[in-house]
């Protein structure tokens, strides 16, 4: 099971939506972004704490090195950081966020499996593009709990609980119909059902830096039906003319989005051409459509398409950066160092100098009170209620969401809303 898997669970959403992207993406080299490497370091700390029954602050101040292939280790004097590695400190933000994930998993009853390899071969194509049988396909789930019937008041039937940690905060991830987590649940069902005879499945997303903990409940029958749908869809990746289809989830992290217009499907390119509200004059850059005169149908179509424009623009920018970073040309563009702010080279020497001039530490050192989340981790549980009354939550900015969102309507006051820039939960 440790062999290379062509169908990684993390890519299932894209492959399910856009089968045509599969073979094209395999032609592109794997690239690990800084955000992805940062998340890998956070996962490593979470895994250690769950396996060793530790709290995250055990590793406070430690530095984790992440290799381009995603391997992690602690940096220390005898084994300093290597050139190809990225370094991430277990800082206050990571301590608070990962501890929330660890506690979220620990609260579950049953048998726990952390960073466990699961086999999902049964829900992948049987043969490859050459007609030859594919080898085993597997992936690593962050956390799986196998809970027997009547384990506690919340689990009346045998249940699989899959928890996926998302450390990033740029894109909010939801549990509902999450194809990656479905693959993990299918693998867990295959391996452990003989012992538990599962009836229910709970898929959970832990995204602590967004204070987002989401779950989706379904029956085992529904899970297996999803497995069959995924297999049927993924089988199309090896079809003579695999379909191309745009989606915000699929296109966002697609490695070939920057050249989608040149693919046989031209999916992203053609989709963007459909929306009248997004058309611009050739020279002025002004919208040709009068937005107040748009039909509601056109306005909504353009609104839901807006992420596709953003994805396409980001894909082009990343490809230009990559070409310049490789020493290739890109028109009249070039890479330069960005402007940065001045910083002290030796803070201890600066403080000594300021003190010699009669400036005490109250004026030379800026101090901040720890956050409520940090205080909650620092104080014993019995002390926290005394501070609870001093906690406040600033009002949220107005944001546009789908009507199915459970939050109440924002205060309908134009004088208040116009104080904010246009924004929504997806960032456009």
C-alpha positions in Angstrom: 0.0 0.0 0.0 2.9 2.3 0.4 3.5 2.4 -3.4 2.9 5.6 -5.4 -0.9 6.2 -5.9 -2.0 8.0 -9.1 -5.4 8.8 -7.5 -4.6 10.7 -4.3 -7.7 11.5 -2.3 -6.7 15.2 -2.1 -7.1 15.5 -5.9 -10.5 13.7 -6.1 -12.6 16.8 -6.2 -10.8 18.1 -9.3 -10.7 14.7 -11.0 -14.4 14.1 -10.3 -15.4 17.5 -11.6 -13.0 17.7 -14.5 -11.7 14.3 -15.7 -9.9 15.9 -18.6 -7.4 17.6 -16.2 -6.0 14.3 -14.9 -3.5 13.3 -17.6 -2.6 16.9 -18.2 -1.8 17.5 -14.5 0.4 14.4 -14.5 2.6 16.2 -17.0 3.2 19.1 -14.6 5.8 18.8 -11.8 4.5 18.7 -8.2 5.1 22.0 -6.5 4.6 22.5 -2.7 3.6 26.1 -1.9 4.7 27.8 1.3 1.1 27.5 2.7 1.0 23.8 2.0 4.4 23.3 3.7 3.2 25.3 6.7 0.1 23.1 6.9 2.4 20.0 6.7 4.3 21.2 9.7 1.1 21.8 11.6 -0.1 18.3 10.7 3.1 16.8 12.0 2.7 18.5 15.4 -0.9 17.3 15.6 0.1 13.8 14.8 2.7 13.7 17.5 0.3 15.0 20.1 -2.4 12.6 19.2 -0.1 9.6 19.1 1.9 10.5 22.3 -1.0 12.0 24.2 0.7 15.3 24.5 -0.5 18.9 24.3 0.8 21.1 21.5 2.6 23.6 23.8 5.0 20.7 24.5 6.7 21.8 21.3 6.4 25.6 21.8 9.3 27.4 20.1 10.5 24.3 18.2 11.3 24.7 14.5 10.0 22.1 12.0 11.8 21.5 8.7 9.6 20.4 5.8 11.3 18.9 2.7 9.9 19.5 -0.9 8.4 15.9 -0.7 6.5 16.7 2.6 8.8 14.9 5.1 9.1 16.6 8.5 11.7 16.8 11.3 12.8 19.0 14.1 15.7 21.4 13.5 18.3 21.5 16.2 22.0 22.3 16.6 23.2 18.9 15.5 20.9 18.8 12.5 20.5 22.4 11.2 18.2 23.4 8.4 19.2 22.2 4.9 19.0 24.4 1.9 16.1 22.6 0.3 14.0 22.6 3.4 11.5 25.2 4.6 11.3 26.0 8.4 8.2 26.8 10.5 8.1 27.7 14.2 5.6 26.2 16.5 4.4 29.7 17.5 1.4 30.8 19.5 -0.9 30.7 16.5 0.0 27.1 15.7 -0.2 26.0 19.4 -3.8 27.4 19.7 -5.0 26.1 16.3 -3.5 22.6 16.4 -4.6 22.1 20.0 -8.2 22.8 19.0 -7.9 20.1 16.3 -6.3 17.7 18.8 -9.0 18.3 21.4 -11.7 17.9 18.7 -10.3 14.4 17.9 -9.7 13.4 21.5 -13.3 14.0 22.5 -14.4 11.1 20.3 -15.1 7.7 21.8 -14.0 4.5 20.1 -10.7 3.3 18.5 -8.6 6.1 17.1 -6.2 6.0 14.1 -3.9 9.0 13.4 -2.3 9.7 10.1 -3.4 6.3 9.0 -3.0 4.8 5.5 -6.3 3.7 3.9 -6.8 1.7 0.7 -9.4 3.1 -1.7 -8.5 1.0 -4.8 -12.1 -0.3 -5.1 -13.3 3.2 -5.9 -10.7 4.1 -8.6 -10.5 3.0 -12.2 -9.6 -0.7 -12.7 -7.2 -0.1 -15.7 -5.0 2.7 -16.9 -4.8 4.5 -20.2 -2.9 1.6 -21.7 -5.6 -1.0 -20.6 -3.3 -2.4 -17.9 -4.5 -3.1 -14.4 -3.8 -0.3 -11.9 -1.9 -1.0 -8.7 -3.3 -0.4 -5.2 -4.4 3.2 -4.5 -4.2 4.6 -1.1 -4.1 7.9 0.9 -3.3 9.1 4.4 -6.2 10.2 6.6 -5.5 12.7 9.3 -7.8 11.0 11.9 -10.3 8.2 11.9 -12.4 7.0 14.8 -14.2 3.7 14.7 -17.1 3.8 17.2 -19.1 0.8 18.2 -22.9 1.0 18.8 -24.0 2.7 22.0 -20.5 4.0 22.8 -22.2 7.1 24.2 -25.3 9.1 23.9 -24.4 10.6 20.5 -23.5 7.3 18.8 -26.4 4.9 18.9 -25.1 2.9 16.0 -21.6 1.8 14.8 -20.1 4.9 13.2 -17.0 5.9 11.2 -15.8 9.5 12.0 -13.3 11.0 9.6 -11.7 14.3 10.7 -9.6 16.2 8.2 -7.4 19.1 9.4 -7.2 22.1 7.2 -4.6 24.5 8.6 -5.0 27.1 5.8 -7.2 30.1 6.1 -7.4 31.3 2.5 -10.2 29.0 1.4 -12.9 27.7 3.7 -13.5 24.0 3.3 -16.8 22.3 4.0 -17.6 18.7 5.0 -20.7 18.3 2.7 -20.0 16.0 -0.2 -16.2 16.4 0.5 -14.7 13.9 -2.0 -11.3 13.7 -0.3 -12.9 12.8 3.1 -15.4 10.4 1.3 -12.3 8.5 0.0 -10.9 8.3 3.5 -14.2 7.0 4.9 -14.5 4.4 2.2 -11.0 3.1 3.0 -11.9 3.0 6.7 -15.1 1.1 6.0 -13.2 -1.4 3.8 -10.6 -2.1 6.5 -12.7 -2.1 9.7 -16.3 -3.0 8.7 -15.8 -6.7 9.4 -15.3 -5.8 13.0 -17.8 -3.0 13.6 -20.6 -3.5 11.0 -20.9 0.3 10.5 -24.2 1.9 9.9 -23.3 5.6 9.9 -20.6 7.9 8.8 -19.6 11.4 10.1 -17.2 13.5 7.9 -15.7 16.5 9.8 -13.5 19.4 8.7 -11.4 21.1 11.4 -10.2 24.5 10.1 -9.2 26.1 13.4 -7.6 29.3 12.0 -11.0 30.2 10.6 -12.8 29.0 13.7 -14.6 26.6 11.3 -15.6 23.1 12.5 -18.0 21.5 10.1 -19.6 18.1 9.8 -21.7 16.0 7.4 -23.6 12.9 8.5 -24.7 10.1 6.1 -25.5 6.4 6.2 -23.1 3.7 5.0 -25.4 3.0 2.1 -25.1 6.7 1.0 -21.3 6.5 1.5 -21.0 3.4 -0.8 -23.3 5.0 -3.4 -20.9 8.0 -3.4 -18.0 5.6 -3.9 -19.6 4.1 -7.0 -20.3 7.6 -8.4 -16.7 8.6 -7.8 -15.4 5.5 -9.5 -17.7 6.0 -12.5 -16.6 9.6 -12.9 -12.9 8.9 -12.4 -13.0 6.1 -15.0 -13.6 8.9 -17.5 -10.0 10.3 -17.0 -8.8 7.5 -19.4 -11.5 8.0 -22.0 -10.4 9.1 -25.6 -11.9 12.5 -25.1 -12.3 13.1 -21.3 -14.7 15.9 -20.4 -13.5 19.2 -19.1 -15.7 21.0 -16.6 -15.1 24.2 -14.6 -15.8 24.5 -10.9 -14.4 26.8 -8.2 -13.2 23.8 -6.1 -11.7 22.0 -9.1 -10.0 24.9 -10.8 -8.6 26.6 -7.7 -5.7 24.1 -7.2 -5.5 22.8 -10.8 -1.9 22.6 -12.0 -2.9 23.3 -15.6 -5.4 26.1 -15.0 -2.9 28.6 -16.6 -3.2 26.8 -19.9 -6.8 25.6 -19.7 -7.6 27.7 -22.8 -5.3 25.5 -24.9 -6.7 22.2 -23.7 -9.2 20.3 -25.9 -12.0 21.2 -23.5 -11.1 24.9 -23.2 -13.4 24.7 -20.2 -12.2 27.6 -18.0 -11.7 29.9 -21.0 -15.1 29.1 -22.6 -17.0 29.4 -19.3 -15.6 32.9 -18.7 -16.8 34.1 -22.1 -20.4 33.3 -21.2 -21.1 36.0 -18.7 -22.4 39.3 -20.1 -21.8 41.2 -16.8 -18.1 40.4 -17.0 -17.5 41.8 -20.5 -15.2 44.8 -20.8 -14.4 47.3 -23.6 -11.2 46.7 -25.4 -9.4 49.9 -24.3 -11.2 51.5 -21.4 -11.5 48.6 -19.0 -15.0 49.7 -18.2 -17.9 47.2 -18.1 -20.0 47.4 -21.3 -23.1 46.3 -19.3 -25.0 48.7 -17.2 -25.1 46.8 -13.9 -28.4 48.3 -12.6 -30.0 47.3 -15.9 -28.8 43.7 -15.7 -31.4 41.0 -15.3 -31.2 39.1 -12.0 -30.3 36.0 -14.0 -27.3 37.6 -15.6 -26.2 39.3 -12.4 -26.3 36.0 -10.5 -24.6 34.1 -13.3 -21.8 36.7 -13.2 -21.6 36.6 -9.4 -21.1 32.8 -9.2 -18.6 33.0 -12.1 -16.5 35.6 -10.3 -14.2 33.0 -8.6 -13.4 31.5 -12.0 -12.0 34.9 -13.2 -9.9 35.1 -10.0 -8.7 31.6 -10.4 -7.7 32.2 -14.0 -5.9 35.4 -13.2 -4.0 33.8 -10.3 -3.0 30.8 -12.5 -1.5 33.2 -15.1 0.3 35.2 -12.5 1.8 32.0 -10.9 2.9 30.7 -14.3 4.7 34.0 -15.2 6.4 33.9 -11.8 7.6 30.3 -12.3 9.0 31.1 -15.8 10.9 34.1 -14.5 12.1 32.1 -11.5 13.5 29.5 -13.9 15.4 32.2 -15.8 13.0 32.1 -18.8 11.6 35.2 -20.5 8.1 36.5 -20.1 7.7 39.6 -22.3 9.0 42.7 -20.7 8.5 41.4 -17.2 11.3 40.6 -14.7 11.8 39.5 -11.1 13.0 41.9 -8.5 13.2 42.0 -4.7 10.1 43.6 -3.1 10.4 46.6 -0.9 10.6 45.8 2.8 10.5 47.8 6.0 13.5 48.5 8.1 14.3 46.2 11.1 16.8 46.0 13.9 19.7 43.7 13.2 20.5 43.3 16.9 17.6 44.1 19.2 19.6 43.5 22.4 22.1 46.1 21.3 19.4 48.6 20.5 17.7 48.2 23.9 21.1 48.7 25.6 21.6 51.9 23.6 18.1 53.2 24.4 18.6 52.5 28.1 21.9 54.4 28.0 19.9 57.4 26.7 17.4 57.2 29.6 14.6 55.5 27.6 13.2 52.7 29.8 11.6 49.5 28.7 8.1 50.7 29.1 8.7 53.0 26.1 11.1 50.9 24.1 9.2 47.5 24.2 5.7 47.1 22.9 3.6 44.6 24.9 0.2 43.1 24.1 -2.3 41.2 26.3 -2.7 37.6 25.2 -5.9 36.7 23.3 -8.9 34.9 24.9 -8.0 31.7 23.0 -4.4 31.8 24.3 -5.7 32.6 27.9 -8.1 29.6 27.7 -5.1 27.3 27.0 -3.0 29.0 29.7 -5.4 29.0 32.6 -6.8 26.0 34.6 -10.3 25.2 33.5 -11.8 26.3 36.9 -10.3 29.8 36.5 -11.7 30.5 33.0 -15.4 31.3 34.1 -14.1 34.3 36.1 -12.7 35.8 32.8 -15.5 34.7 30.5 -17.6 37.8 31.2 -14.7 40.0 30.0 -14.7 38.4 26.6 -16.3 40.2 23.7 -16.6 39.4 20.0 -16.5 42.3 17.5 -19.3 42.4 15.1 -18.6 40.6 11.8 -18.2 42.4 8.5 -21.1 42.0 6.1 -20.5 39.2 3.7 -22.5 37.6 0.9 -23.4 33.9 1.3 -25.9 31.4 -0.1 -29.4 31.4 1.3 -28.8 28.0 2.9 -26.3 29.5 5.4 -27.8 29.3 8.9 -26.6 32.7 10.1 -29.2 35.4 10.6 -29.5 38.3 8.2 -27.1 41.2 8.6 -28.5 44.4 9.9 -30.2 45.9 6.8 -28.8 49.4 7.2 -27.1 50.9 4.1 -25.3 53.5 6.3 -23.7 50.7 8.2 -22.9 48.4 5.3 -21.4 51.0 3.1 -18.6 51.5 5.7 -17.2 48.2 4.6 -15.6 47.2 1.3 -17.5 44.6 -0.7 -16.6 41.2 0.6 -17.9 37.7 1.0 -16.9 34.4 2.6 -15.1 33.3 -0.6 -13.0 36.5 -0.7 -14.4 38.1 -3.9 
